[in-house]
Every structure is written in structure tokens, then in C-alpha cells.
């Protein structure tokens, strides 16, 4: 049995053995045009991402892109430059990419690694 304290710790600091630390998405024209992503609810829940607010996406080439989780349904707004970020990381419209939770800065800001393959 997991205590409430243990459950709270897992929500704030997901351990490496937790499953579902990554999600694969496909880049669509609508996502690029609107500078938004739709993250699956289960991915957010499994990784303890339960607060609306800032997220950081790290590119394969060292670029960083800020995102903001707007709703609990997984809608995330991306800063201007999402199309350039994808292009710089080798992802074009229709290509799949993976976002992997690598950590949460100060236990509040989720950091996702962007992988093109």
C-alpha cells in the first residue's frame, strides 16, 4: 500500500522506473499554424504533470522552446518559433516525434526532451 506522502512524492518527482515517460506525436499543419500541441491525458497523469503552467521542450540540437499547459485536457501553447524548432530538429509536417519527460525543474516545471526518431 502506498501512503499519501509517497503518492504525493511520486506526483512531484516521477521516478525513472515509472512507465509512460514518453509520448509519440505527429506534426500536423494545425499544430504548427496554431503553435499548439495536444498532449495525451494519460501521459500527463502518469508523469504527475497536474498543474497548469510553464513547460520546457529541449531540442536535440540544444535549442529550448517554452510551452504553457493551458488545460487539464492536455492543450499546450508553444512560443513563436515552433515551426523553426521542428525544422531545426529534422521534423517536417507529417513526421512523428517523441517527447520524453526528463525531469521537473524545482519540482514545478516539466522538462520534455524532443526526439525526432
C-alpha distances in whole Angstrom, upper triangle without the diagonal:
4,6,10,12,10,10,14,14,14,16,19,19,18,17,20,18,17,19,21,23,26,28,32,34,38,40,42,46,44,41,44,46,44,42,39,36,33,30,27,25,22,23,23,19,18,19,19,22,22,25,29,31,32,31,33,34,36,38,39,42,41,42,39,39,37,35,34,31,33,31,27,29,29,33,34,37,39,42,45,46,43,46,47,43,43,46,46,43,45,43,46,45,44,42,38,36,33,31,28,26,27,25,25,28,27,24,26,28,27,29,30,32,35,36,39,38
4,7,8,6,6,10,11,10,12,15,15,14,14,17,16,15,17,20,20,24,26,30,32,36,38,40,43,41,39,41,44,41,39,36,33,31,27,25,23,20,21,20,17,16,17,15,19,19,22,26,28,29,28,30,31,33,35,36,39,38,38,36,36,34,32,31,28,30,28,25,26,27,30,31,34,36,38,42,42,40,43,44,40,40,44,43,40,42,41,43,43,42,40,36,34,31,28,26,23,24,22,22,25,24,20,22,25,24,26,27,29,32,33,36,36
4,5,5,6,9,10,11,12,14,15,15,16,19,18,17,20,22,22,26,28,32,34,38,40,42,45,43,40,42,44,42,40,36,34,32,28,27,24,22,23,21,18,17,18,16,19,19,21,25,27,29,28,30,32,33,37,38,41,39,39,36,36,34,32,31,28,30,28,25,27,27,31,31,35,36,38,42,43,41,44,45,41,41,45,44,42,44,43,45,45,44,42,38,36,32,30,27,24,25,23,22,24,23,20,22,24,24,27,28,31,33,35,38,38
4,5,5,6,9,10,11,12,14,15,16,20,19,18,20,22,22,25,27,31,33,37,38,40,43,41,38,40,42,39,37,34,32,30,27,25,22,21,21,19,16,16,17,14,17,16,18,22,24,26,26,28,30,32,35,37,40,37,38,35,34,32,30,28,26,27,25,22,25,25,28,29,32,34,36,40,41,39,42,43,40,40,43,43,40,43,41,44,43,42,41,37,35,32,29,26,23,24,22,20,23,21,18,19,22,22,25,27,29,32,34,37,38
4,5,5,6,9,10,11,12,14,15,18,18,17,20,22,22,25,27,31,33,37,38,40,43,41,38,40,42,39,37,34,32,30,27,26,23,22,22,20,17,17,16,14,17,16,18,22,23,25,25,27,29,30,34,35,38,36,36,33,33,31,29,28,25,27,26,23,26,26,29,29,32,33,35,39,40,38,41,42,39,39,43,42,39,42,41,43,43,43,41,37,35,31,28,26,22,23,20,18,20,18,15,17,20,21,23,25,28,31,33,37,37
4,5,5,6,9,10,10,11,12,15,15,14,17,19,19,22,25,29,31,35,36,39,41,40,37,39,41,38,36,33,31,29,26,24,22,20,20,18,16,15,14,13,16,16,18,22,24,25,24,26,27,29,32,33,36,34,34,32,32,30,28,27,25,27,26,23,25,25,28,28,31,32,35,38,39,37,40,41,37,37,41,40,37,40,39,41,41,41,39,35,32,29,26,23,20,20,18,17,19,18,15,17,20,19,22,24,26,29,31,34,34
4,5,5,6,9,10,10,12,15,15,13,15,17,17,20,22,26,28,32,34,36,39,37,34,36,38,36,34,30,28,26,23,21,18,17,17,15,12,12,12,10,13,13,16,19,21,23,22,24,26,28,31,32,35,33,33,30,30,28,26,25,22,24,23,19,22,22,25,25,29,30,32,36,37,34,37,39,35,35,39,38,36,38,37,39,39,38,36,33,30,27,24,21,18,19,17,16,19,18,14,16,19,18,21,22,25,28,29,33,33
4,5,5,6,9,10,12,16,16,14,17,18,18,21,23,27,28,32,33,35,38,36,33,35,37,34,32,29,27,25,22,21,19,17,17,15,13,13,12,9,12,11,13,17,19,20,20,22,24,26,29,31,34,32,32,29,28,26,24,23,20,22,21,18,21,21,24,24,27,28,30,34,35,33,36,37,34,34,38,37,35,37,36,39,38,38,36,33,30,27,24,21,18,19,16,14,17,15,12,13,16,16,19,21,24,27,29,32,33
4,5,5,6,8,9,13,14,13,16,17,16,20,22,26,28,32,33,35,38,36,33,35,37,35,32,29,27,26,23,22,20,18,17,16,14,13,11,9,12,13,15,18,19,20,19,21,23,24,28,29,32,29,30,27,27,25,24,23,21,24,23,20,23,22,25,24,27,28,30,34,34,32,36,36,33,33,37,36,33,36,35,38,38,38,36,32,29,26,23,20,16,16,14,12,14,13,10,12,15,15,17,19,22,25,27,31,31
4,5,5,5,7,11,11,9,12,14,13,17,19,23,25,29,30,33,36,34,31,33,35,33,30,27,25,23,20,19,17,15,14,13,11,10,8,7,11,12,14,18,19,20,18,20,21,23,26,27,30,28,28,26,26,24,23,22,20,22,21,19,21,20,23,23,26,27,29,32,33,31,34,34,31,31,35,34,31,34,32,35,35,35,33,29,26,23,20,17,14,14,12,12,15,14,11,13,15,14,16,17,20,23,25,28,28
4,6,6,9,13,13,11,13,14,13,16,18,22,23,27,28,30,33,31,28,30,33,30,28,25,22,21,17,17,14,13,12,10,9,8,7,4,7,8,10,14,16,17,16,18,20,22,25,27,29,27,27,24,24,22,20,19,16,19,18,15,17,17,20,19,23,24,26,30,31,28,31,33,29,29,33,32,30,32,31,33,33,33,31,28,25,22,19,16,13,14,12,11,14,13,9,10,13,12,15,16,19,22,24,27,28
4,6,10,13,14,13,15,15,14,17,19,23,24,28,29,31,33,32,28,30,32,30,27,24,22,22,18,18,17,16,14,12,11,11,9,6,8,9,10,14,14,15,14,16,18,20,23,25,28,25,25,22,22,20,19,18,16,19,18,16,19,18,20,19,22,23,25,28,29,27,31,31,28,29,32,31,29,32,31,33,34,33,32,28,25,22,19,16,13,13,10,8,10,9,6,7,10,10,13,15,18,21,24,27,28
4,6,9,12,10,13,14,12,15,18,22,24,27,29,31,34,32,29,31,33,31,28,26,23,23,19,19,18,17,15,13,13,11,8,8,10,12,13,16,17,16,15,16,18,19,22,23,26,24,24,21,22,20,20,19,18,21,21,19,21,19,22,21,23,24,26,29,29,27,31,31,27,28,31,30,28,31,30,33,33,33,31,27,24,21,17,15,11,11,8,7,10,10,6,9,11,10,12,14,16,20,22,26,26
4,7,8,7,10,11,9,12,15,19,21,25,27,29,32,31,28,29,32,30,27,25,22,21,17,17,16,14,12,11,11,9,6,7,9,12,14,17,18,17,15,16,17,18,21,22,25,23,24,22,22,21,20,20,18,21,21,18,20,18,21,20,23,24,26,29,29,27,30,30,27,27,30,29,26,29,28,31,31,31,28,25,22,18,15,12,9,9,8,9,12,13,10,12,13,11,12,13,15,18,20,23,24
4,5,6,9,11,10,13,17,20,23,27,28,31,34,34,30,32,35,33,30,28,25,24,20,20,19,16,14,14,14,11,9,10,13,16,18,21,21,21,18,19,19,20,22,23,26,24,25,23,24,23,23,23,22,25,24,22,23,21,24,23,26,26,28,32,31,29,32,32,28,28,31,30,27,30,29,32,33,32,29,26,23,19,17,13,11,10,9,11,14,15,12,15,16,13,14,15,16,19,20,24,24
4,5,8,10,8,12,15,18,21,25,27,30,33,33,29,31,34,33,30,27,24,24,20,20,20,17,14,15,15,12,10,13,15,18,20,23,23,22,19,19,19,18,20,20,24,22,24,22,23,23,23,24,23,26,26,23,24,22,25,24,27,26,28,31,31,28,30,31,27,27,30,28,25,27,27,30,31,30,27,24,21,17,15,11,10,9,9,12,15,17,15,17,17,14,14,14,14,18,18,21,21
4,6,10,9,12,16,19,22,26,28,31,34,34,31,33,36,34,32,29,26,25,21,20,20,16,15,16,15,12,11,14,16,19,22,24,25,24,22,22,21,21,23,23,26,26,27,26,26,26,26,26,24,28,27,24,25,23,26,26,29,29,31,34,33,30,33,33,29,29,32,31,27,29,29,32,32,31,28,25,22,18,17,13,12,12,13,15,19,20,17,20,20,17,17,17,17,20,20,23,22
4,7,7,10,13,17,20,24,26,29,32,31,28,30,33,32,29,26,23,22,18,16,16,13,11,12,12,8,8,10,13,16,19,21,22,22,20,20,20,21,23,23,26,26,26,25,25,25,23,24,21,25,23,21,21,20,23,23,26,26,29,32,31,29,31,32,28,27,31,30,27,28,27,30,31,29,27,23,21,17,15,12,11,12,12,14,18,19,16,18,18,15,16,15,16,19,19,22,22
4,6,8,11,14,17,21,24,26,30,29,26,28,32,30,28,25,21,20,16,14,14,11,9,12,11,7,8,12,14,17,20,22,23,23,20,20,20,20,22,22,26,25,26,25,25,25,23,23,21,24,23,20,20,18,22,22,25,25,28,31,31,27,29,31,27,26,29,29,25,27,25,28,28,26,24,20,18,15,14,11,11,13,14,16,20,22,19,20,20,16,16,15,16,18,18,20,19
4,5,7,11,14,17,20,23,26,25,22,25,28,26,24,21,18,16,12,11,11,8,6,9,10,7,7,11,12,15,18,20,21,21,18,18,17,18,20,20,24,24,24,22,22,22,20,21,18,21,20,18,17,15,18,18,22,22,25,28,27,24,26,27,24,23,26,26,23,24,22,25,25,23,21,17,15,12,11,9,9,12,14,15,19,21,18,19,18,15,15,13,14,15,15,18,17
4,7,11,13,17,19,22,26,25,22,24,27,25,23,20,17,16,12,12,13,10,7,9,10,8,7,10,11,14,17,18,19,18,15,15,14,15,17,17,21,20,21,19,19,19,18,19,17,20,20,18,18,15,18,17,20,20,23,26,25,22,24,25,22,21,24,24,20,22,21,23,24,23,20,17,14,10,8,6,5,8,10,12,16,18,16,16,15,12,11,9,10,12,13,16,16
4,7,10,14,16,19,22,22,19,21,24,23,20,18,14,14,11,11,12,11,7,10,12,10,9,13,13,16,18,19,19,18,15,14,13,13,14,15,19,19,19,18,17,18,17,18,17,20,19,18,17,14,16,16,19,18,21,24,23,19,21,22,19,17,21,21,17,19,17,20,20,19,16,13,10,7,5,4,6,9,12,14,17,20,18,18,16,12,12,9,9,10,10,13,12
4,7,10,13,16,19,19,16,18,21,20,18,16,12,11,8,8,11,10,7,10,12,11,11,14,13,16,18,19,19,18,15,15,13,15,15,16,19,20,20,18,17,18,16,17,16,18,18,16,15,12,14,14,17,17,20,22,21,18,19,21,18,16,19,20,17,18,15,18,17,16,14,10,8,6,5,7,9,12,15,16,20,22,20,20,18,14,13,10,10,10,10,12,12
4,7,10,13,17,17,14,16,20,19,17,15,12,11,9,10,13,13,10,13,16,15,15,18,17,20,21,21,21,20,17,17,14,15,15,15,19,20,19,19,18,19,17,19,18,20,20,19,17,14,15,15,18,17,20,22,20,17,17,19,17,14,17,18,15,15,13,14,14,12,10,7,6,4,6,9,12,15,18,19,22,25,24,23,20,17,16,12,12,10,9,10,10
4,7,9,13,13,11,13,16,16,14,12,9,9,8,9,13,14,12,14,17,17,17,19,18,20,21,20,21,20,17,17,14,16,15,16,19,20,19,18,17,18,16,17,16,18,18,18,16,13,13,13,15,15,18,19,18,14,15,17,15,12,15,17,14,14,11,12,11,10,8,5,6,6,8,11,14,17,20,21,23,27,25,24,21,18,17,13,13,11,11,10,11
4,6,10,11,9,11,14,15,14,12,10,10,11,13,16,17,15,17,21,21,20,23,21,23,24,23,23,22,19,19,16,17,16,17,19,21,20,19,18,19,17,19,18,20,20,20,18,15,15,15,16,15,18,19,17,14,13,16,15,11,14,16,14,13,9,9,8,6,6,4,6,9,11,14,17,20,23,24,26,30,28,27,24,21,19,16,15,12,12,10,12
4,7,8,7,7,11,12,11,10,9,11,12,14,18,19,18,19,22,23,22,24,22,24,25,23,22,21,18,18,15,16,15,16,18,20,18,18,16,17,16,18,18,19,20,21,19,16,14,14,14,13,16,16,14,10,10,13,12,9,11,14,12,11,8,7,5,5,6,6,8,10,12,16,18,21,23,24,26,29,28,27,23,21,19,16,16,12,12,11,13
4,5,5,7,9,10,10,10,9,11,13,15,19,21,19,21,24,25,24,26,24,25,26,24,23,22,20,20,18,20,18,20,21,23,21,20,18,19,17,19,19,19,20,21,18,16,14,14,14,14,16,16,15,12,10,14,14,11,13,16,15,14,11,9,6,6,8,9,11,14,15,19,21,24,26,27,29,32,31,29,26,23,22,19,19,16,16,14,16
4,5,5,6,9,10,10,11,13,16,18,22,24,23,23,27,28,27,29,26,27,27,25,24,23,22,22,19,21,20,22,23,24,21,21,18,19,18,20,20,20,21,23,20,18,16,16,15,14,16,15,14,11,10,13,14,12,13,17,17,16,12,10,6,8,11,13,14,17,18,22,24,27,29,29,31,34,33,30,27,25,24,21,21,18,19,17,19
4,5,5,6,8,8,9,11,14,17,19,22,21,22,25,26,26,27,24,25,25,22,22,21,20,21,19,22,21,23,24,25,22,21,18,19,16,17,17,17,18,20,17,16,13,13,12,13,15,14,14,12,11,15,16,14,16,19,19,18,15,13,10,11,14,15,16,18,18,22,24,27,28,28,29,32,31,29,26,24,23,21,22,19,20,19,21
4,6,5,6,5,6,8,11,14,17,20,18,19,22,23,23,24,21,22,22,19,19,18,17,17,15,18,17,20,21,22,19,18,15,15,13,14,14,15,16,18,16,13,11,10,9,9,12,12,12,9,9,13,13,11,14,16,16,16,13,12,9,11,12,13,13,15,15,19,20,23,24,24,26,29,28,25,22,20,20,17,18,15,17,16,19
4,6,5,7,9,12,14,18,21,23,21,21,25,26,25,26,23,25,24,21,20,19,18,17,15,17,16,19,19,20,17,17,14,15,13,15,16,17,19,21,19,16,14,12,11,9,11,10,9,7,6,10,10,9,11,14,14,14,11,10,8,11,12,13,14,16,16,20,21,24,25,25,26,29,29,26,23,21,20,18,18,15,17,16,19
4,6,8,11,13,17,20,22,25,24,23,27,29,28,29,25,26,25,22,21,20,20,20,18,20,20,22,23,23,20,19,16,16,15,16,17,17,19,22,20,18,14,13,11,11,12,10,11,9,8,12,13,13,14,17,18,18,15,13,11,14,16,17,17,20,20,23,25,27,28,28,29,31,31,28,25,24,23,21,22,19,21,20,23
4,5,9,11,15,18,20,23,22,21,24,26,25,26,22,23,22,19,18,18,17,18,17,20,20,23,23,24,20,19,15,15,13,13,14,13,15,18,17,15,11,10,8,9,10,10,11,9,10,14,14,14,16,19,19,20,17,16,14,16,17,18,18,19,19,22,23,26,26,26,27,29,28,25,23,22,21,20,21,19,21,20,24
4,7,11,13,17,19,22,20,19,23,24,23,24,20,21,20,17,16,15,14,14,13,16,16,19,20,20,17,15,11,11,9,11,12,12,15,18,16,14,11,9,6,5,7,7,8,6,8,11,11,11,14,16,16,17,15,14,13,15,16,16,16,17,16,19,20,22,23,22,23,26,25,23,19,18,18,16,18,15,18,18,21
4,7,10,13,15,18,17,16,19,21,20,21,17,18,17,15,14,13,13,14,13,16,16,20,21,21,18,16,12,11,9,9,10,10,12,14,13,10,7,6,4,5,9,10,11,9,11,14,13,13,16,18,17,18,16,15,14,15,16,15,15,15,14,17,18,21,21,21,22,24,24,21,18,16,17,15,17,15,17,18,21
4,6,10,12,15,13,13,16,18,17,18,15,16,16,14,14,13,12,13,12,15,15,18,20,20,18,16,13,12,9,10,9,10,11,13,11,8,6,5,7,7,11,13,13,10,12,15,13,12,16,18,16,18,14,15,13,14,14,13,12,12,11,14,15,18,19,19,21,24,22,20,17,15,15,13,14,13,15,15,18
4,6,9,12,11,11,14,16,16,17,14,15,15,14,15,15,13,15,14,17,18,21,23,23,21,19,16,15,12,11,10,10,10,10,8,5,5,6,9,11,15,17,17,14,16,19,17,16,19,21,19,20,17,17,15,15,15,14,13,13,12,15,15,19,20,19,22,24,22,20,18,15,16,14,16,15,17,17,19
4,6,9,7,7,11,12,12,13,11,12,14,13,14,14,12,14,13,16,17,20,22,22,20,18,16,15,12,12,9,11,10,10,8,5,6,7,11,12,16,18,19,15,17,20,18,16,20,21,19,20,18,19,17,17,16,14,12,11,9,12,12,16,17,17,19,22,19,18,16,13,14,12,14,13,15,16,18
4,5,5,7,9,10,11,13,11,12,15,14,16,17,15,17,16,19,20,22,25,25,24,21,19,18,15,15,12,13,12,10,8,6,9,11,14,16,20,22,22,19,21,23,21,20,23,24,22,23,20,21,20,18,18,15,14,12,11,13,13,17,18,18,21,23,21,19,18,15,16,14,16,16,17,18,19
4,5,5,6,9,10,11,9,10,12,13,15,17,15,18,18,21,23,25,28,27,26,23,21,20,16,15,12,13,10,7,6,6,9,12,15,18,21,24,25,22,24,26,24,23,26,28,25,26,24,25,23,22,22,19,18,16,14,15,14,18,18,18,21,22,19,18,17,15,17,15,18,18,20,22,23
4,5,5,6,8,10,10,11,14,15,18,19,17,19,19,21,23,25,28,28,27,24,23,22,19,18,15,16,14,11,10,9,13,15,18,20,24,27,27,24,26,28,25,24,28,28,26,27,24,26,25,23,22,19,18,15,14,14,13,17,17,17,21,23,19,19,18,15,17,15,18,18,20,22,22
4,6,5,6,9,8,11,13,14,16,16,14,16,15,18,19,21,24,24,23,21,19,19,16,16,13,15,14,11,11,9,12,13,17,18,21,24,24,21,23,25,22,21,25,25,22,24,21,23,23,21,20,17,15,12,10,10,10,13,14,14,18,20,17,16,15,12,13,12,14,15,16,18,19
4,6,5,6,5,7,10,11,13,14,12,14,15,17,20,22,25,24,23,20,18,17,14,13,10,13,11,9,9,7,11,11,15,17,20,23,24,21,23,25,22,22,25,26,23,25,23,25,24,23,22,19,17,14,12,11,10,13,13,13,16,18,14,13,13,10,12,12,15,16,18,20,21
4,5,5,6,7,10,12,15,16,15,18,18,21,23,25,28,27,26,24,22,20,18,16,13,15,13,10,10,10,14,15,18,20,23,27,27,24,27,29,26,25,29,30,27,29,26,28,28,26,25,22,20,17,15,14,12,15,15,14,18,19,15,15,15,13,15,15,18,19,21,24,24
4,6,8,10,13,15,17,18,16,18,18,20,23,24,27,26,26,24,23,22,19,19,16,18,16,13,14,13,16,17,21,22,25,28,28,25,28,30,26,25,29,29,26,28,26,28,28,26,25,21,19,16,14,12,11,14,13,14,18,19,15,15,16,13,15,14,17,18,20,22,22
4,6,8,11,14,15,15,13,15,15,17,20,21,25,23,23,21,20,19,17,16,14,17,16,13,14,13,16,16,19,20,23,26,26,23,26,28,24,24,27,27,24,26,25,27,27,26,24,21,18,15,12,10,8,10,10,10,14,15,12,12,12,9,11,11,14,16,18,21,22
4,6,9,12,13,14,13,15,17,19,22,24,27,25,25,22,21,19,17,16,13,16,14,12,14,13,16,16,19,20,23,26,27,25,28,29,26,26,30,29,27,29,27,30,30,29,27,24,21,18,15,13,10,13,11,10,13,14,10,10,11,9,12,13,16,19,21,24,25
4,6,8,10,11,10,13,14,17,20,22,25,23,22,19,18,16,13,12,9,12,11,9,11,10,12,12,15,17,19,23,24,21,25,26,23,23,27,27,25,27,25,27,27,27,25,22,20,17,14,13,10,12,11,9,12,13,10,9,9,7,10,11,15,17,20,23,24
4,7,9,12,12,15,17,20,23,26,28,26,25,22,20,17,15,13,9,11,10,7,10,10,12,13,16,18,21,24,26,23,27,28,26,26,30,30,28,30,28,30,29,29,28,25,23,20,17,16,14,16,14,12,14,15,12,10,11,10,14,15,18,20,23,26,27
4,6,9,10,14,17,20,23,26,28,26,24,21,19,16,13,10,8,9,9,8,11,11,12,12,14,16,19,22,24,22,26,27,25,25,29,29,28,30,28,30,29,30,29,26,24,22,18,18,15,17,15,12,13,13,11,8,9,10,14,15,19,21,24,27,29
4,7,9,13,15,19,22,25,27,25,23,19,17,13,11,7,5,6,6,7,10,9,10,9,11,14,16,19,21,20,23,25,23,24,27,27,26,29,27,28,27,28,27,25,23,21,18,18,16,18,16,14,15,15,13,10,10,11,14,15,19,20,24,26,28
4,7,10,13,17,20,23,25,22,20,16,14,10,8,5,5,7,9,10,13,11,11,9,10,12,13,17,19,18,21,23,20,22,25,25,24,27,25,27,27,28,27,25,22,21,17,18,15,17,15,12,13,13,12,9,8,9,12,14,17,19,22,25,27
4,7,10,13,16,20,21,19,16,13,11,7,6,4,6,9,12,13,15,13,12,9,9,10,11,15,16,15,19,20,17,19,23,22,21,24,23,25,25,26,25,23,21,19,15,16,14,15,13,11,11,12,12,8,6,8,9,11,15,16,20,22,25
4,7,10,13,17,18,16,14,10,9,6,5,6,7,11,13,14,15,12,12,9,10,9,11,14,15,14,17,18,15,17,20,20,18,21,20,22,23,24,22,20,17,15,12,12,10,12,11,9,9,12,11,9,5,5,6,8,11,12,16,19,21
4,6,10,13,14,12,10,7,6,5,6,8,10,14,16,17,18,15,14,11,11,10,10,13,14,12,16,16,13,14,18,17,15,19,18,21,21,23,21,19,16,14,11,11,10,10,10,9,9,13,13,11,7,6,5,6,9,10,14,16,19
4,6,10,12,10,8,6,5,6,7,10,12,15,18,18,19,15,15,11,12,9,11,13,12,10,13,13,10,11,14,13,12,15,14,17,18,20,17,16,12,11,8,9,9,10,11,11,12,16,16,14,11,9,6,5,6,6,10,13,16
4,7,8,6,6,5,7,9,11,14,16,19,21,22,22,18,18,15,15,13,13,15,13,12,14,13,10,11,14,12,10,14,14,17,19,20,18,16,13,11,9,10,10,10,11,12,13,16,17,16,13,11,7,6,5,6,9,12,14
4,5,5,5,6,8,11,13,16,18,21,24,24,24,20,20,17,17,14,14,15,12,11,12,11,8,8,11,8,6,10,11,14,17,18,15,14,11,11,10,11,13,12,15,16,16,20,21,20,16,14,11,9,6,5,7,9,12
4,6,7,9,12,15,17,20,22,25,27,27,27,23,23,20,20,17,18,18,16,14,15,13,10,10,11,9,6,9,11,15,18,19,15,14,11,11,11,12,14,13,16,18,19,22,23,23,19,17,13,11,8,6,6,8,10
4,6,9,12,15,18,21,23,26,29,30,29,25,25,22,21,18,18,18,15,14,15,12,10,11,11,8,7,10,12,16,19,21,18,17,14,15,14,15,17,16,18,20,20,24,25,24,21,19,15,14,11,10,10,11,13
4,7,10,13,16,20,22,25,27,28,29,25,24,21,20,17,16,17,15,14,16,13,10,12,13,10,9,13,15,18,21,23,20,19,16,16,15,15,16,14,16,17,17,20,22,21,18,17,13,12,10,10,11,13,16
4,7,10,13,17,19,22,25,26,27,23,22,18,17,14,13,13,11,11,13,10,7,10,12,9,9,13,14,17,19,21,19,19,15,16,14,15,16,15,17,17,17,20,22,21,17,16,13,12,10,10,12,13,17
4,7,10,13,16,19,22,23,24,20,19,15,14,11,10,12,10,10,13,12,8,11,13,11,11,15,15,18,20,22,20,19,16,15,13,14,14,14,14,15,14,17,18,17,13,13,10,10,9,10,13,15,18
4,7,10,13,16,19,20,21,17,16,12,11,7,7,9,8,8,11,10,7,10,13,12,12,15,15,17,18,20,19,18,15,15,13,14,14,15,15,15,15,18,19,17,13,12,10,10,10,10,13,15,19
4,7,10,13,16,18,19,15,14,10,9,6,6,9,10,9,13,13,11,13,16,15,15,19,18,20,20,22,21,20,17,16,14,15,14,15,15,14,13,16,17,14,10,11,10,10,12,12,16,18,21
4,7,9,12,14,15,12,10,6,6,4,6,10,11,10,13,15,12,14,17,17,17,19,18,19,19,21,20,19,16,16,13,14,14,15,15,14,14,17,16,13,10,10,10,10,13,13,16,18,21
4,6,9,11,13,10,9,5,5,7,8,12,14,13,16,18,16,17,21,21,20,23,21,22,22,23,23,21,19,18,15,16,15,17,16,14,14,16,16,12,10,10,12,12,15,16,19,21,24
4,6,8,9,7,6,4,6,9,12,15,17,15,18,20,18,19,22,23,22,24,22,23,22,23,23,21,19,17,14,16,14,17,16,14,15,17,15,12,10,10,12,12,16,16,20,22,24
4,7,8,7,6,5,7,10,13,16,18,16,20,22,20,21,24,25,24,27,24,25,23,24,24,23,21,20,18,19,18,21,20,17,19,20,18,15,14,14,16,16,19,20,23,24,27
4,5,6,6,7,10,13,16,19,21,19,22,25,23,23,27,28,27,28,26,26,25,25,25,23,22,21,18,20,18,21,20,18,20,21,19,16,15,15,17,17,21,21,24,26,28
4,5,7,9,13,16,19,22,24,21,24,27,25,24,28,29,27,29,26,27,26,26,26,23,22,20,18,19,17,20,19,18,20,21,18,15,15,14,17,17,21,21,24,26,27
4,6,9,12,16,19,22,23,20,23,26,24,23,27,28,26,28,25,25,23,23,23,21,20,19,17,18,18,21,21,20,22,23,21,18,18,16,18,18,21,21,23,24,26
4,6,10,13,16,19,20,17,20,22,20,20,23,25,23,24,21,22,21,20,20,18,17,16,13,15,14,18,18,17,19,21,19,16,15,13,15,14,17,17,19,21,23
4,7,10,13,16,17,15,17,20,19,18,22,23,22,23,20,21,19,19,20,18,17,16,14,17,16,20,20,19,20,22,21,18,16,15,16,15,18,17,20,21,23
4,6,10,13,14,12,15,17,16,16,19,20,19,21,19,19,18,19,19,17,16,15,13,15,15,18,18,16,18,20,19,16,13,12,13,12,15,15,18,19,22
4,7,9,12,10,13,15,14,15,18,19,19,21,18,19,18,19,20,19,17,17,15,18,17,20,20,18,19,21,21,17,15,14,15,14,17,16,19,20,23
4,7,8,7,10,12,10,12,15,16,16,18,16,17,16,18,18,17,16,16,14,16,17,18,19,18,18,21,21,18,15,14,14,13,15,13,17,18,21
4,6,7,10,11,10,12,15,15,16,19,17,18,18,20,20,20,18,19,16,19,19,20,20,19,19,21,22,19,16,16,15,15,16,15,18,19,23
4,6,8,9,9,12,13,14,16,18,16,17,17,20,20,20,19,20,19,21,22,23,23,23,22,25,25,23,19,19,18,17,18,17,19,20,23
4,5,5,6,9,10,10,12,14,13,14,15,18,17,18,17,18,17,20,21,22,23,23,23,26,26,24,20,20,18,17,17,15,17,17,21
4,5,5,6,9,10,11,12,11,11,12,15,14,15,13,15,14,17,18,20,21,21,22,25,25,23,19,18,16,14,14,12,14,14,18
4,5,5,6,9,10,11,9,9,9,13,13,14,13,16,16,19,21,22,24,25,25,28,28,26,23,21,19,17,16,13,15,14,17
4,5,5,6,9,10,10,10,12,15,14,16,15,17,17,20,22,22,24,25,25,28,29,27,23,22,19,17,16,13,15,14,17
4,5,5,6,9,9,10,12,15,14,14,12,14,13,16,18,19,20,21,21,25,25,24,20,18,16,14,13,10,12,11,15
4,5,5,6,5,7,9,11,10,11,9,12,12,15,18,19,21,22,23,27,27,25,21,19,17,14,12,9,10,9,12
4,5,5,5,6,9,12,11,13,12,14,16,19,21,22,24,26,26,30,30,28,25,23,20,17,15,12,12,10,13
4,6,8,10,13,15,13,15,13,15,16,18,20,20,23,24,24,28,29,27,24,22,19,17,14,11,12,10,14
4,6,9,12,14,11,12,10,12,12,15,17,18,20,22,23,27,27,26,22,20,17,14,11,8,8,7,10
4,7,10,12,9,10,10,12,14,17,20,20,24,25,26,30,30,29,26,23,20,17,14,11,9,6,9
4,7,8,6,7,7,11,13,16,19,20,23,25,26,30,29,28,25,22,19,16,14,10,9,6,9
4,6,5,9,10,13,15,19,22,24,26,28,29,33,32,31,27,25,22,19,17,14,13,10,12
4,6,9,11,14,16,20,23,25,28,29,30,34,33,31,28,25,23,20,19,15,15,12,14
4,7,10,13,16,19,22,25,28,29,31,34,33,32,28,26,24,20,19,16,15,12,13
4,7,10,13,17,20,22,25,27,29,32,31,30,27,24,22,18,16,13,11,8,9
4,7,10,13,17,19,22,24,26,30,28,27,24,21,19,15,14,11,9,7,8
4,7,10,13,15,19,20,23,26,25,24,21,18,16,12,10,7,6,5,6
4,6,10,12,15,17,20,23,22,21,19,15,13,9,8,6,5,6,7
4,7,9,12,14,16,20,18,18,15,11,9,6,5,5,6,9,10
4,6,9,12,14,18,16,16,14,10,8,5,5,7,8,11,12
4,6,8,11,14,12,13,11,7,6,4,6,9,11,15,16
4,7,10,13,12,13,11,8,6,6,6,10,12,16,17
4,6,9,8,10,8,6,5,7,9,13,15,19,20
4,6,5,6,5,4,6,9,12,15,18,21,23
4,5,6,5,6,7,11,13,16,20,23,25
4,5,7,9,11,14,17,20,23,27,29
4,6,8,10,13,16,20,23,26,28
4,6,10,13,16,19,22,26,28
4,6,10,13,16,19,22,25
4,6,10,13,16,19,21
4,7,10,13,16,18
4,6,9,13,15
4,6,10,12
4,7,9
4,6
4
